[in-house]
Amino acid sequence: MINMTYGKKPVGRSVNAMGQRPMQARAYGERAAQFLLLKAPPASGKSRALMFIALDKMNHQGLSKTIVCVPETSIGSSFRTTDLTSYGFEADWLVEDRWNLCLSGEDAEAQKVKAFVEFMASDAKVLVCTHATFRFGYELVAAEHGTEAFDNVFLAIDEFHHVSASDHNRLGAILRQLVTRERCHLMAMTGSYFRGDSDPVLRPEDQSRFRVVTYSYYEQLEGYDYLKSLSINYQFYKGKYINGLADVLDTRLKTIIHIPHRGSSEAFDDKGGEVGRIMDLIGSHKGRDEATGFDLVETPDGRTLKVADLVDAGAGRDVVKAALGREVRGPDGRRDDQGDRDKVDIIIALGMAKEGFDWVWCEHALTIGYRSSLTEIVQIIGRATRDAPGKNRAIFTNLVAEPGVETGVVTDAVNDMLKAISGSLLMEQVLAPNFRFYRREDGDIRETVHVDDQGNVAIGIRGLMEPPTDRAKDICEQDMQDLLAAACQAMDRRVLSPETAPEVATQMVLADIIERRYETLTDDEAESVRQHLAAHMNILTLARHAPEPDKAGPAEAIASPEDVAGTEAGGDDENRLASSPNTLLALVRRFINVREVDVELVDSVNAFRERFEVASKSLDSALLAHVQSAMVALRVEMTEDEARTLWPRIKAFRANEGREPNVHSNDPLEKRMAEALAWLKAQKAKRMREGAV
């Protein structure tokens, strides 16, 4: 569904004199901020960015301690003692083993909380613990010494999307207390700043206190030395997923396989049985390596693969986790690339190896079963997007059940299709350049597409409403990723039905989202935000509709790096755009060259519908017809908002055709317009009757 190419020529992850990569240097530049929010993709180096900032906080800003909180113990290894002085920084990051509470067994929570309390009373500088340990430890320390015990402490929260503004989220409540008191320093880090529910991560009044540092997926992947291509695919299977696994599992690729959640419709056996079937599919089991706990499986062509089983929760899993966490190093103390790459070939996981899991050699993240959480999808894809020598392509594959006519559970099948479409829509936005839109007037001498002084790709749109206030401008500049996630999660059958006009999706649905999220916005503020959100969602879809010389289909129309490099260019910005091999940016550039964009054109596309058509290509016509009929049968009833949104289209239809739309038309959109017109007439008659009484 998505195939993206980055950096034709290696840009290199250049480091400064202190050994900091670009994102880390950007974050370090804001180290004086009391409250810092770092939004950066998985594998971008957030843990080391935290080390640089924490050391400055303790060595130069007078803070006494640093507490690093991670969601699960396996992530704690990212914050272990690290040599920084060899790369030019003034100090090394040192964590005593006794204060890295993620190194001990997972069942020792009481002992970890006790250790947390002891740390707070000691002269020790750095502690690493889980979110849960911090919650329990905080409550014990605060109960005895008060919240002031955390004054002058630097608190770092990794995977910050686990926090919620909901009153029921204990971690969120604790952080609000600390932020309100304004005596500690806080750094929040996340690679997917949106949750799977409707609760925001931070309340607006709390988020306004944070200095925000953003580093996009696009910036990260453009700067990689090795990884240049990322594909996101959805593959259907019939029956049990093991039947379709052989078609998507390439045992020559370093792969993480996430098996379905227990209790989901995709699970067909107990978890141990499913792992056994997967290993049987790979080849013949030849035993287990005692030192690492890895299973040894011989493939039909004679290769012996090392398979790490993270599904088995027995005593052996700690051995496997420890082996995965040990980096193979050469005599010089640096990572031995070939040895570390050969350490393991396939990892099979359930509920693990997602956020924060660091296996740089992963080339294929293969997930079985639909994932309703967009955050989970982003995190899983992040397992494969780490840069490593010899790794030029990464793939995310979601192997999902084909909506089966024979099962009769069409409603669930349609819902699952929506989840897949939502995930791909969001990821396309996450992986794209950072677009900014401005109102283009007559006589504007700027190039319609240009790079602004902050590196954003600025695109002019005629008739676009500029944000009328600073509040609306801040939403358009800072909250767009979160709004895009909300839009994808809000997608329903209504916006995919062939009877739905594009304006319903881009006007009514998006307006509803903005109204619910920002209740105090004026009508002009809300409409300006809606237009910018629609532009973000639809600019790529519009670009695919640009005519191609060879009249290729949507997949073939994506420009190759060679195509883009040959584009004629003008000034410096033009050269940067024209020579960029990012296929999405190339599409937008070519589209703008073909035609001018106005806000009505933006509102005329339904990006949801197009993504559904792409996904549907994998289904045969009979099955697709069955799914579509189910969607029509399940569609929402006519609402006043939808009828009013369709009214301009109805008037245009009457002017062009010389008649009203026919409710019996074979054209589903004409039929829906006729239904809307009938509804409007009925409502008008009802009001007239009520007025006559």
Phi and psi in degrees as a GROMACS rama.xvg file:
@    title "Ramachandran Plot"
@    xaxis  label "Phi"
@    yaxis  label "Psi"
@TYPE xy
-135.84  132.269  ILE-2
-138.555  111.071  ASN-3
-120.579  142.163  MET-4
-119.096  137.723  THR-5
-123.751  162.399  TYR-6
27.9317  85.8814  GLY-7
-61.0659  -39.6662  LYS-8
-107.506  134.49  LYS-9
-56.5202  126.305  PRO-10
-87.2208  -36.5563  VAL-11
86.6635  136.54  GLY-12
-85.3991  73.8176  ARG-13
-60.6156  142.114  SER-14
-114.711  151.369  VAL-15
-87.3244  -171.448  ASN-16
-65.8139  -17.3161  ALA-17
-97.3456  5.83592  MET-18
80.6512  22.5265  GLY-19
-101.346  131.81  GLN-20
-74.0181  166.905  ARG-21
-52.6066  -45.0195  PRO-22
-64.0815  -41.984  MET-23
-65.4827  -38.2564  GLN-24
-66.2505  -38.2878  ALA-25
-63.1878  -44.7759  ARG-26
-66.5295  -41.8575  ALA-27
-63.1169  -30.1501  TYR-28
-64.3738  -19.2753  GLY-29
-105.706  21.7648  GLU-30
-64.5891  -20.0292  ARG-31
-76.6521  -13.5208  ALA-32
-65.994  137.152  ALA-33
-71.8491  -38.7627  GLN-34
-122.378  119.493  PHE-35
-126.484  130.412  LEU-36
-115.485  115.987  LEU-37
-107.022  113.674  LEU-38
-105.431  109.436  LYS-39
-149.986  150.107  ALA-40
-67.3051  163.749  PRO-41
-55.9981  143.742  PRO-42
75.4713  9.16926  ALA-43
-86.2486  -7.07119  SER-44
98.8498  31.2708  GLY-45
-64.3695  -36.964  LYS-46
-63.6455  -42.4836  SER-47
-71.4548  -33.4407  ARG-48
-58.5053  -40.9163  ALA-49
-62.1574  -41.143  LEU-50
-60.0543  -47.1606  MET-51
-57.5479  -46.5455  PHE-52
-69.9999  -42.2269  ILE-53
-62.1849  -41.927  ALA-54
-63.9437  -38.2717  LEU-55
-67.0146  -39.3758  ASP-56
-59.9191  -43.4258  LYS-57
-80.9368  -32.9177  MET-58
-89.4417  -25.8555  ASN-59
-128.469  -17.085  HIS-60
-109.439  2.72096  GLN-61
83.1641  9.29465  GLY-62
-78.3136  147.984  LEU-63
-91.9244  -34.0451  SER-64
-142.583  161.068  LYS-65
-128.046  130.903  THR-66
-118.042  120.344  ILE-67
-105.386  125.009  VAL-68
-115.235  127.007  CYS-69
-122.69  154.988  VAL-70
-70.6  -28.7285  PRO-71
-146.831  158.985  GLU-72
-61.4742  -33.2026  THR-73
-63.0604  -21.5244  SER-74
-82.3818  -18.8244  ILE-75
-59.6132  -25.3991  GLY-76
-64.7146  -22.7061  SER-77
-67.4226  -17.3352  SER-78
-113.146  19.8509  PHE-79
-71.9805  171.975  ARG-80
-49.45  130.672  THR-81
-136.141  133.801  THR-82
-75.4244  114.499  ASP-83
-113.044  -25.5807  LEU-84
-68.3847  -30.5714  THR-85
-64.4888  -20.352  SER-86
-102.303  3.33436  TYR-87
114.408  -6.12462  GLY-88
-81.7868  163.565  PHE-89
-77.8554  -17.5219  GLU-90
-152.117  159.807  ALA-91
-93.6922  156.508  ASP-92
-89.7418  116.407  TRP-93
-119.618  125.233  LEU-94
-129.486  113.706  VAL-95
-64.3134  143.46  GLU-96
-56.427  -36.8398  ASP-97
-66.7934  -22.1739  ARG-98
-102.339  3.89932  TRP-99
-97.8122  91.2397  ASN-100
-75.2139  0.523764  LEU-101
-89.9276  -3.87396  CYS-102
-85.7298  -22.1422  LEU-103
-85.2852  176.094  SER-104
-60.2473  155.055  GLY-105
-74.2545  -15.3495  GLU-106
-98.3139  14.9539  ASP-107
-108.942  43.6602  ALA-108
-61.0662  -40.5698  GLU-109
-61.0688  -43.7269  ALA-110
-65.8575  -35.1431  GLN-111
-67.5864  -40.3289  LYS-112
-64.4687  -39.8188  VAL-113
-61.8695  -42.4703  LYS-114
-63.7063  -37.5011  ALA-115
-59.0063  -46.6923  PHE-116
-61.8605  -41.7572  VAL-117
-64.1204  -38.3512  GLU-118
-61.3328  -43.8441  PHE-119
-63.2504  -28.3946  MET-120
-90.0962  -6.22197  ALA-121
-98.1487  -179.953  SER-122
-93.2226  4.00076  ASP-123
-62.1537  152.077  ALA-124
-98.3597  -41.4244  LYS-125
-128.694  134.675  VAL-126
-131.588  139.679  LEU-127
-119.251  128.843  VAL-128
-149.977  174.625  CYS-129
-84.9163  164.68  THR-130
-55.859  -42.3046  HIS-131
-63.7556  -45.155  ALA-132
-60.5995  -40.8264  THR-133
-62.8845  -43.6892  PHE-134
-58.8054  -51.0651  ARG-135
-67.1094  -41.7589  PHE-136
-64.6152  -41.6358  GLY-137
-58.8618  -45.2697  TYR-138
-62.739  -39.1422  GLU-139
-68.1039  -45.8512  LEU-140
-66.3914  -44.2093  VAL-141
-66.103  -33.9807  ALA-142
-65.0755  -34.3445  ALA-143
-91.6121  -38.165  GLU-144
-117.422  -5.4113  HIS-145
85.0108  165.743  GLY-146
-61.8182  -24.2937  THR-147
-63.5208  -13.5011  GLU-148
-61.454  -21.4098  ALA-149
-99.7584  6.12189  PHE-150
-62.2674  143.319  ASP-151
69.4237  16.7863  ASN-152
-106.777  141.474  VAL-153
-97.6034  116.813  PHE-154
-109.231  125.356  LEU-155
-116.242  124.208  ALA-156
-110.16  110.391  ILE-157
-86.1939  152.895  ASP-158
52.4638  59.9735  GLU-159
-65.9223  -15.3238  PHE-160
-66.7728  -9.98446  HIS-161
-72.0934  -16.9807  HIS-162
-81.8729  148.413  VAL-163
-138.704  148.093  SER-164
-74.255  -6.18508  ALA-165
-62.4432  143.834  SER-166
-64.3453  -19.2167  ASP-167
-86.3712  -6.72544  HIS-168
-91.5808  107.858  ASN-169
-65.2023  -42.2112  ARG-170
-61.6321  -42.0703  LEU-171
-61.5903  -40.2996  GLY-172
-64.988  -41.4666  ALA-173
-62.4805  -45.0699  ILE-174
-64.5868  -35.9527  LEU-175
-62.7703  -39.3647  ARG-176
-60.9116  -44.9285  GLN-177
-69.3998  -39.6764  LEU-178
-66.1301  -41.9745  VAL-179
-63.6963  -37.4336  THR-180
-69.7286  -32.0845  ARG-181
62.6293  34.4892  GLU-182
-114.272  -16.4337  ARG-183
-104.575  171.389  CYS-184
-110.649  146.565  HIS-185
-137.94  134.037  LEU-186
-125.314  124.515  MET-187
-109.322  135.901  ALA-188
-130.491  136.7  MET-189
-156.932  149.94  THR-190
-103.401  -3.19748  GLY-191
-150.324  90.5998  SER-192
-82.8905  58.3532  TYR-193
-159.578  153.541  PHE-194
-104.954  173.724  ARG-195
-87.5813  0.249533  GLY-196
-120.394  -169.516  ASP-197
-88.5894  -5.2406  SER-198
-78.0295  134.894  ASP-199
-71.5562  159.827  PRO-200
-71.7211  -45.3133  VAL-201
-126.542  148.142  LEU-202
-71.9231  148.771  ARG-203
-53.5052  -41.1375  PRO-204
-67.22  -28.1418  GLU-205
-80.0204  -41.9109  ASP-206
-64.0588  -29.6454  GLN-207
-64.0392  -18.187  SER-208
-81.3311  -13.8097  ARG-209
-92.1429  138.898  PHE-210
-82.6029  124.068  ARG-211
-101.649  129.784  VAL-212
-118.076  121.22  VAL-213
-117.46  133.357  THR-214
-132.807  119.677  TYR-215
-87.0643  161.031  SER-216
-56.5478  -41.0962  TYR-217
-59.6772  -47.0882  TYR-218
-61.459  -41.0393  GLU-219
-64.2357  -51.715  GLN-220
-70.5653  -32.4162  LEU-221
-64.3848  -28.4398  GLU-222
-94.0817  3.59716  GLY-223
-72.3673  150.044  TYR-224
-83.7215  -33.8345  ASP-225
-116.888  -51.0401  TYR-226
-74.0471  117.458  LEU-227
-122.881  -10.0615  LYS-228
-140.038  137.498  SER-229
-133.936  126.515  LEU-230
-118.435  141.382  SER-231
-124.372  116.694  ILE-232
-125.691  149.042  ASN-233
-120.76  126.077  TYR-234
-123.137  135.206  GLN-235
-96.9639  147.96  PHE-236
-131.119  159.854  TYR-237
-113.014  144.391  LYS-238
76.4738  -125.445  GLY-239
-91.0921  148.522  LYS-240
-64.0027  -23.2602  TYR-241
-62.2821  -25.0092  ILE-242
-67.412  -33.9564  ASN-243
-95.9991  -9.80435  GLY-244
-64.9099  -36.172  LEU-245
-61.4873  -27.9507  ALA-246
-76.3825  -21.1424  ASP-247
-116.412  -13.6213  VAL-248
-90.562  112.456  LEU-249
-103.501  106.261  ASP-250
-70.5487  -4.39253  THR-251
-86.9074  -8.27996  ARG-252
-99.0822  141.431  LEU-253
-67.9642  118.99  LYS-254
-131.742  138.99  THR-255
-107.724  123.07  ILE-256
-106.289  117.828  ILE-257
-99.3017  113.328  HIS-258
-79.8153  165.517  ILE-259
-65.4143  155.345  PRO-260
-59.1936  145.074  HIS-261
-66.4689  139.574  ARG-262
88.7223  -9.9594  GLY-263
-77.4741  161.287  SER-264
-66.9857  -22.927  SER-265
-76.2652  -25.4619  GLU-266
-70.5169  130.475  ALA-267
-121.126  -0.976613  PHE-268
-154.797  175.927  ASP-269
-68.065  161.015  ASP-270
-61.94  -36.2722  LYS-271
-65.638  -39.399  GLY-272
-64.0591  -38.1455  GLY-273
-68.3578  -40.0232  GLU-274
-61.9403  -41.501  VAL-275
-61.0933  -41.1228  GLY-276
-65.1981  -37.4975  ARG-277
-65.3153  -42.5319  ILE-278
-65.3821  -37.3982  MET-279
-62.2614  -35.9786  ASP-280
-66.5279  -37.0454  LEU-281
-68.2786  -42.1239  ILE-282
167.664  -148.112  GLY-283
-102.065  129.086  SER-284
-72.4685  127.342  HIS-285
-114.566  8.28898  LYS-286
123.714  -165.082  GLY-287
-137.566  137.936  ARG-288
-76.5873  117.468  ASP-289
-65.9626  -33.4909  GLU-290
-70.2298  -36.5653  ALA-291
-108.309  -20.8383  THR-292
79.9664  3.63795  GLY-293
-75.2077  140.191  PHE-294
-78.444  141.523  ASP-295
-105.709  120.002  LEU-296
-126.582  126.588  VAL-297
-94.7296  125.373  GLU-298
-78.5723  162.889  THR-299
-57.456  -26.4257  PRO-300
-92.6253  12.4904  ASP-301
93.8021  0.78241  GLY-302
-82.2034  143.191  ARG-303
-103.466  116.282  THR-304
-99.9181  145.531  LEU-305
-100.125  117.796  LYS-306
-113.6  122.551  VAL-307
-94.389  119.305  ALA-308
-97.3054  104.572  ASP-309
-97.7964  4.39964  LEU-310
-81.989  -41.307  VAL-311
-65.1845  116.658  ASP-312
-87.7998  10.1054  ALA-313
-70.7258  -175.64  GLY-314
-60.6248  -26.8511  ALA-315
-69.5367  -17.1595  GLY-316
-67.2369  -34.0379  ARG-317
-62.8215  -35.7727  ASP-318
-64.9841  -44.2247  VAL-319
-63.0733  -45.6592  VAL-320
-61.7914  -41.8529  LYS-321
-63.5777  -41.316  ALA-322
-64.6796  -39.7149  ALA-323
-65.9433  -33.3467  LEU-324
-78.9666  -14.8842  GLY-325
-85.1665  120.954  ARG-326
-85.0591  133.479  GLU-327
-77.3137  122.545  VAL-328
-117.994  152.927  ARG-329
-89.8744  -178.35  GLY-330
-57.9923  -27.1548  PRO-331
-83.1034  1.50163  ASP-332
85.687  -8.40733  GLY-333
-87.1754  163.737  ARG-334
-62.8772  131.483  ARG-335
-85.8745  100.661  ASP-336
-56.1689  -49.295  ASP-337
-67.8016  -43.1473  GLN-338
-64.3134  -40.8755  GLY-339
-69.5087  -36.3896  ASP-340
-66.5136  -36.4033  ARG-341
-79.2749  -5.75776  ASP-342
-59.3167  -42.2719  LYS-343
-149.1  152.004  VAL-344
-110.747  -42.0838  ASP-345
-136.815  136.948  ILE-346
-117.171  129.635  ILE-347
-110.405  125.542  ILE-348
-137.147  158.863  ALA-349
-142.424  107.665  LEU-350
75.0426  5.78859  GLY-351
-129.937  -179.899  MET-352
56.6829  40.7839  ALA-353
-115.677  -108.535  LYS-354
-65.9011  135.247  GLU-355
76.7804  -4.91307  GLY-356
-76.8398  124.578  PHE-357
-110.688  97.7007  ASP-358
-132.193  92.8221  TRP-359
-63.4221  -20.6272  VAL-360
-85.2508  -5.10796  TRP-361
-60.8464  123.835  CYS-362
-107.322  -20.1774  GLU-363
-140.416  115.185  HIS-364
-98.1594  107.406  ALA-365
-109.433  110.435  LEU-366
-111.237  127.203  THR-367
-101.131  125.762  ILE-368
96.9302  147.514  GLY-369
-65.4631  145.18  TYR-370
-116.082  118.522  ARG-371
-78.0083  -21.2309  SER-372
-88.6073  119.297  SER-373
-66.9581  -33.0286  LEU-374
-59.9922  -42.9986  THR-375
-63.3724  -39.9084  GLU-376
-62.16  -46.3498  ILE-377
-60.6414  -42.4637  VAL-378
-65.9837  -41.8166  GLN-379
-65.0411  -43.6285  ILE-380
-60.0666  -34.8174  ILE-381
-62.492  -19.9918  GLY-382
-67.0845  -25.6405  ARG-383
-100.822  -5.7081  ALA-384
-99.6737  27.3339  THR-385
-89.7721  143.983  ARG-386
-85.2202  137.086  ASP-387
-156.931  148.836  ALA-388
-56.5575  135.618  PRO-389
80.568  1.29973  GLY-390
-111.073  100.595  LYS-391
-105.584  -6.52771  ASN-392
-142.886  142.381  ARG-393
-127.418  148.397  ALA-394
-133.763  135.938  ILE-395
-113.213  122.829  PHE-396
-121.288  127.128  THR-397
-106.299  108.748  ASN-398
-89.3768  114.413  LEU-399
-129.377  156.96  VAL-400
-70.7487  132.859  ALA-401
-68.5149  133.088  GLU-402
-57.3188  108.631  PRO-403
-93.322  120.853  GLY-404
-59.1008  -35.464  VAL-405
-70.2388  -20.8098  GLU-406
-78.8739  -29.0468  THR-407
79.4964  -5.62852  GLY-408
-91.3196  64.0985  VAL-409
-72.2067  -34.5328  VAL-410
-58.9918  -47.085  THR-411
-63.2701  -39.1135  ASP-412
-62.9274  -42.8846  ALA-413
-64.9639  -42.7581  VAL-414
-60.5351  -40.5597  ASN-415
-66.0696  -37.3725  ASP-416
-60.8253  -39.799  MET-417
-64.0993  -38.1036  LEU-418
-61.8717  -43.6993  LYS-419
-63.2776  -43.8713  ALA-420
-65.0894  -41.4234  ILE-421
-58.5638  -45.9999  SER-422
-61.9214  -43.5312  GLY-423
-70.454  -37.2444  SER-424
-61.3601  -46.1065  LEU-425
-65.9843  -44.0791  LEU-426
-63.7459  -33.5274  MET-427
-61.6901  -37.3895  GLU-428
-73.1438  -41.1051  GLN-429
-62.8194  -37.0238  VAL-430
-87.8687  -8.17803  LEU-431
-81.9879  166.03  ALA-432
-60.0012  164.548  PRO-433
-84.1337  99.2293  ASN-434
-81.9695  139.968  PHE-435
-126.588  139.201  ARG-436
-115.49  142.721  PHE-437
-135.26  158.727  TYR-438
-77.5406  124.772  ARG-439
-100.484  124.969  ARG-440
-107.415  165.24  GLU-441
-60.7438  136.293  ASP-442
84.5298  2.01384  GLY-443
-64.4111  121.366  ASP-444
-87.8573  -8.16696  ILE-445
-69.6353  149.092  ARG-446
-62.8831  142.129  GLU-447
-58.5963  -36.275  THR-448
-119.742  120.459  VAL-449
-149.61  165.519  HIS-450
-97.6341  124.483  VAL-451
-81.3612  -179.181  ASP-452
-71.1863  -7.44285  ASP-453
-104.681  8.65856  GLN-454
84.4081  5.44425  GLY-455
-81.9126  148.342  ASN-456
-86.6771  106.637  VAL-457
-91.2949  133.146  ALA-458
-128.255  127.74  ILE-459
-86.3342  135.411  GLY-460
-130.488  124.224  ILE-461
-68.7849  135.751  ARG-462
81.4458  -0.794063  GLY-463
-67.4978  133.493  LEU-464
-81.2142  117.346  MET-465
-71.5925  146.559  GLU-466
-57.531  123.801  PRO-467
-79.4623  -13.5461  PRO-468
-135.857  164.747  THR-469
-62.2442  -35.6198  ASP-470
-61.4915  -47.9194  ARG-471
-65.4018  -37.5164  ALA-472
-64.1561  -41.6294  LYS-473
-62.7984  -39.0418  ASP-474
-63.6661  -44.7007  ILE-475
-65.1159  -31.2461  CYS-476
-92.141  -29.8175  GLU-477
-113.575  -27.5657  GLN-478
-104.825  5.3219  ASP-479
-64.3092  -37.0277  MET-480
-62.509  -41.142  GLN-481
-68.0015  -38.9428  ASP-482
-66.6392  -38.3428  LEU-483
-61.4087  -41.3845  LEU-484
-63.487  -42.1457  ALA-485
-63.3624  -39.4875  ALA-486
-63.3882  -42.7359  ALA-487
-65.4109  -39.0534  CYS-488
-70.9557  -25.7334  GLN-489
-84.9781  -3.61209  ALA-490
-60.8486  134.816  MET-491
-136.039  -177.039  ASP-492
-61.7338  -27.2697  ARG-493
-57.7572  -44.0501  ARG-494
-79.2685  -11.0143  VAL-495
-99.3606  -14.2972  LEU-496
-65.8858  140.47  SER-497
-63.8823  -14.6127  PRO-498
-85.3169  -3.77776  GLU-499
-92.5484  124.879  THR-500
-71.9466  145.586  ALA-501
-54.9736  -34.8891  PRO-502
-60.0765  -29.0835  GLU-503
-63.7029  -41.0925  VAL-504
-71.6401  -45.8662  ALA-505
-83.583  -21.3077  THR-506
-103.733  -60.0278  GLN-507
-71.3504  -49.2182  MET-508
-65.0754  -46.2078  VAL-509
-67.4218  -36.8753  LEU-510
-63.426  -39.1533  ALA-511
-60.6676  -42.8464  ASP-512
-61.9661  -46.9461  ILE-513
-66.6885  -39.8666  ILE-514
-63.8193  -39.8684  GLU-515
-71.0718  -35.4178  ARG-516
-80.5003  -35.9757  ARG-517
-125.231  84.3847  TYR-518
-70.2625  -21.4011  GLU-519
-95.7516  1.91007  THR-520
-69.9315  145.372  LEU-521
-74.0025  168.71  THR-522
-59.9437  -41.3754  ASP-523
-67.7235  -40.69  ASP-524
-62.2598  -46.3476  GLU-525
-63.5499  -40.6799  ALA-526
-68.3501  -36.85  GLU-527
-65.1917  -41.1029  SER-528
-65.4988  -40.7609  VAL-529
-62.4165  -42.7672  ARG-530
-64.1574  -40.0549  GLN-531
-67.4546  -39.1252  HIS-532
-64.0563  -43.54  LEU-533
-62.2276  -38.4662  ALA-534
-64.541  -43.023  ALA-535
-60.2513  -42.2382  HIS-536
-73.0307  -33.5347  MET-537
-106.556  -10.1346  ASN-538
-63.871  -37.2345  ILE-539
-71.4823  -38.13  LEU-540
-64.2657  -43.2596  THR-541
-59.741  -41.4183  LEU-542
-63.1451  -34.5523  ALA-543
-67.2283  -21.3329  ARG-544
-84.5471  -3.77947  HIS-545
-63.8319  135.727  ALA-546
-64.3431  138.473  PRO-547
-106.906  146.342  GLU-548
-56.1303  -36.8722  PRO-549
-94.5226  5.63955  ASP-550
53.2816  41.8699  LYS-551
-73.1403  161.22  ALA-552
-72.9442  178.222  GLY-553
-56.4231  -40.3629  PRO-554
-69.6325  -43.6542  ALA-555
-75.1928  -18.3088  GLU-556
-74.4052  -13.2307  ALA-557
-68.5496  129.428  ILE-558
-70.3095  142.382  ALA-559
-83.5244  161.304  SER-560
-55.8155  -37.3505  PRO-561
-65.6943  -38.1139  GLU-562
-60.429  -46.497  ASP-563
-69.1092  -39.0537  VAL-564
-61.6956  -26.3233  ALA-565
-89.1121  1.71033  GLY-566
-69.7923  136.401  THR-567
-68.2384  138.796  GLU-568
-135.648  160.348  ALA-569
-108.018  -106.651  GLY-570
-71.5491  -171.243  GLY-571
-60.4733  -47.5726  ASP-572
-60.4101  -41.9849  ASP-573
-61.8131  -41.7489  GLU-574
-63.1937  -40.0241  ASN-575
-63.0865  -41.4366  ARG-576
-71.3996  -45.8378  LEU-577
-68.443  -32.1169  ALA-578
-88.4199  -7.78015  SER-579
-70.0702  128.482  SER-580
-86.8328  5.66381  PRO-581
-66.2061  122.168  ASN-582
-66.1004  -35.3379  THR-583
-67.4583  -42.5731  LEU-584
-64.6314  -36.4293  LEU-585
-63.3642  -40.4716  ALA-586
-61.4741  -46.968  LEU-587
-62.1203  -44.0853  VAL-588
-59.0543  -44.5642  ARG-589
-70.7097  -37.0416  ARG-590
-64.0677  -44.2273  PHE-591
-63.1307  -33.0197  ILE-592
-65.8079  -29.205  ASN-593
-81.3448  -41.8423  VAL-594
-150.765  158.466  ARG-595
-84.1141  147.91  GLU-596
-104.983  132.444  VAL-597
-125.584  169.591  ASP-598
-67.7154  -29.5185  VAL-599
-66.9469  -35.3161  GLU-600
-65.9771  -40.055  LEU-601
-59.9122  -41.995  VAL-602
-76.6495  -6.62996  ASP-603
-90.0422  1.73287  SER-604
-115.588  149.113  VAL-605
-117.678  93.6326  ASN-606
-62.1944  -31.6069  ALA-607
-62.012  -45.0561  PHE-608
-63.1146  -41.654  ARG-609
-63.521  -40.972  GLU-610
-65.1692  -35.6207  ARG-611
-63.0467  -39.9218  PHE-612
-65.8722  -34.9235  GLU-613
-65.7015  -46.256  VAL-614
-63.6145  -34.0411  ALA-615
-71.3089  -14.8885  SER-616
-63.1845  -20.3455  LYS-617
-83.5807  -3.72128  SER-618
-105.82  146.892  LEU-619
-76.896  164.24  ASP-620
-62.2605  -38.7317  SER-621
-64.8725  -44.0003  ALA-622
-68.4183  -41.3607  LEU-623
-62.7049  -42.1329  LEU-624
-60.3613  -37.9532  ALA-625
-65.0055  -44.2928  HIS-626
-64.9592  -44.4497  VAL-627
-64.7954  -38.1257  GLN-628
-65.4584  -35.3535  SER-629
-65.0267  -37.9588  ALA-630
-65.7016  -40.9943  MET-631
-64.3224  -42.6253  VAL-632
-64.7161  -28.7929  ALA-633
-97.0896  5.35886  LEU-634
-65.6107  158.399  ARG-635
-72.5769  157.413  VAL-636
-73.664  165.034  GLU-637
-65.1051  134.015  MET-638
-116.095  164.095  THR-639
-63.0703  -39.5779  GLU-640
-61.2782  -44.3275  ASP-641
-66.7382  -41.0213  GLU-642
-63.0934  -43.0586  ALA-643
-67.6225  -35.0583  ARG-644
-65.5098  -35.0421  THR-645
-79.1179  -15.9953  LEU-646
-56.7082  -46.6202  TRP-647
-59.0499  -36.0672  PRO-648
-69.5025  -36.4389  ARG-649
-63.3117  -44.9383  ILE-650
-62.4919  -41.1937  LYS-651
-64.8113  -36.9254  ALA-652
-63.592  -44.8813  PHE-653
-63.5158  -38.509  ARG-654
-68.5239  -38.6499  ALA-655
-80.0568  -38.868  ASN-656
-97.3646  -13.9187  GLU-657
71.1375  17.6629  GLY-658
-154.18  169.761  ARG-659
-85.3282  154.459  GLU-660
-60.4963  146.214  PRO-661
-100.103  124.901  ASN-662
-66.3561  -17.7997  VAL-663
-100.232  10.3163  HIS-664
-64.3601  150.142  SER-665
-75.694  -17.44  ASN-666
-78.8022  113.944  ASP-667
-61.2342  -33.2461  PRO-668
-70.0244  -41.7931  LEU-669
-61.2442  -40.1566  GLU-670
-61.5055  -42.764  LYS-671
-67.4927  -36.9584  ARG-672
-63.6052  -38.8446  MET-673
-63.7658  -40.1152  ALA-674
-64.8174  -39.1912  GLU-675
-66.0471  -41.9038  ALA-676
-63.0761  -42.3459  LEU-677
-62.4449  -39.8584  ALA-678
-65.1099  -43.6032  TRP-679
-62.854  -41.1632  LEU-680
-63.9965  -40.631  LYS-681
-64.9039  -40.1874  ALA-682
-67.4801  -37.6777  GLN-683
-64.5211  -43.5571  LYS-684
-62.5816  -39.2227  ALA-685
-62.8079  -43.6292  LYS-686
-65.7506  -37.7148  ARG-687
-64.4224  -40.7504  MET-688
-64.0484  -42.2843  ARG-689
-66.6219  -33.418  GLU-690
-73.063  -23.9346  GLY-691
-82.3114  -13.8859  ALA-692
